[in-house]
Amino acid sequence: MFHIIVNPVAGKGRTMLYMPALMDKFNELELKCEIHITTKTREAYHMAKECTTPDCEGIIGIGGDGTIQEIVAGMVDAYPHRQHIPVPLGILPGGSGNDFIMTLEGDKKAAKQKFGKDRVSIVCDFAEKVANRSVRTIDVITANGEAYLNIGNIGIDARIVHSAADLKAKLGGQAYMASVYKNIMKHENISLDILMNGKTLTGKYTLVAVCNGEYYGGGLRIAPPAKIDDGKITVCTVDGLKRTKLGVLFPSLIIEQHVKLKEINFTECEDLTISLPHEEILCLDGNLYPTTGDITFKILPKVLDVFV
């Protein structure tokens, strides 16, 4: 039995448009499934945790990166000893960003080619991969025990996501750009202590991204060195920038030239702890968690099988 967890509001409701073709294809392939539709935040976590049992053939998430983060957290917590999870995960991206799938498929172009087709073709390809049990074993990261697949971040990028959520009801599609402007205008760097690889880095930072995947923010390739199956965390730190230079950071991200900025550094590790001086927004794959004190990140190597 497969368990399909659907976020019906992801991608402005387009996730539900997948369902008729997906059910037809599952019936054709004689794949038994049970459908679970979320109605509120964190419900996907509880559904996934309950369904991740030895007799489950797979969990399939239909939604954006935030929905998948909740599902992965539930699957990991179903096996609290952080062992390899005997239940594979399928991802049918239906959100606005769908960043993790870009890394999983190889790059942004490959993901767009695969998931830019008509819905029936997308669903048929996906269901056949599930039926063939074609999987790739990948790493997962935890932040204070909360598992995520892609990127955890604090700093101006997390603040932008937080402000955009508040502005969305009023500004709609313009909320993100309005939030970028708002946060640049009032930007203050964060004083942080970062302990990794036996050394403590102390300084002011514009942002810190703790990465398993390469992309975030709807296709910004923040961490080109990151690999999802190397047993390592890739940490991207951006040293404290003045407001005037923030105007360079975001355009350079778009054209993947940020790696040339002297303020940006990449470090690999298996765990790290970031000490916050006050409450900050921790963003895990687009989900927001107000956090104080220490955040400890750990890699869980080769813990999850993903249908590919």
Secondary structure, 3 states (H helix, E strand, C coil): CEEEEECCCHHHHCHHHHHHHHHHHHHHCCCCEEEEECCCCCHHHHHHHHHCCCCCCEEEEEECHHHHHHHHHHHHHCCCCCCCCCCCEEEEECCCCCHHHHHHCCCHHHHHHHHCCCHHHHHHHHHHHHHCCCEEEEEEEEECCEEECCEEEEEHHHHHHHHHHHHHHHHHHHHHHHHHHHHHHCCCCEEEEEEECCEEEEEEEEEEEEECCCCECCCECCCCCCCCCCCCEEEEEEECCCHHHHHHHHHHHHCCCHHHCCCEEEEEECEEEEECCCCEEEEECCEEEEECCEEEEEEEEEEEEEEC
